[in-house]
Amino acid sequence: MILYHGSNQDIKEIDLTKTRPNKDFGQGFYLTADKEQAMQMAKQKVVQSGGTPTVNVYEFDENHLSDNELNIKIFEGYTEEWARFILANRNRESKTKIHDFDIVIGAIADDKVGVQLFRYMKKYIDLPTLVKNLQFVRLTTQYYFGTERAIKLLKKL
């Protein structure tokens, strides 16, 4: 499978220490199968930090998803479990990881999803309502590679 990473530069080598903590699935390297989504992320990164919008392209052999040596979590759509996981990773002071997954695959918590998460955190809605509201948001999948073992499975094209 081909995966894309939007950035403000060409990435010669993935360095997990340069990735930001408190993201959807924790500190790690994020990719998408949607090239346009990657370009939007690249443009956003340029606005934040300068540089040139760049879509880095990687190949990943999906057979690794059944590899017993990897710890993999796959979320199927917007669920309460997914929402709890996102909130646990985003809302914390510590940079210490809260999980030991090599790879996590699941829905992106983009701006539209972020609004619903905010409403939940402010207790305007409960968790079942959050998940129900998310069913109307276009689902885009993100791929998190959070360990060196997982990063080594990505082949830069």
Sequence and secondary structure as in RCSB ss.txt:
>XXXX:A:sequence
MILYHGSNQDIKEIDLTKTRPNKDFGQGFYLTADKEQAMQMAKQKVVQSGGTPTVNVYEFDENHLSDNELNIKIF
EGYTEEWARFILANRNRESKTKIHDFDIVIGAIADDKVGVQLFRYMKKYIDLPTLVKNLQFVRLTTQYYFGTERA
IKLLKKL
>XXXX:A:secstr
 EEEEEESS  SS  GGGS SSSTTSSSEEEES HHHHHHHHHHHHHHH S  EEEEEEE GGGGG TTS EEE 
 SS HHHHHHHHHHHS S  S S   SEEEEE   HHHHHHHHHHHTTSS HHHHHHHHTTS   EEEEE SHHH
HTTEEE 
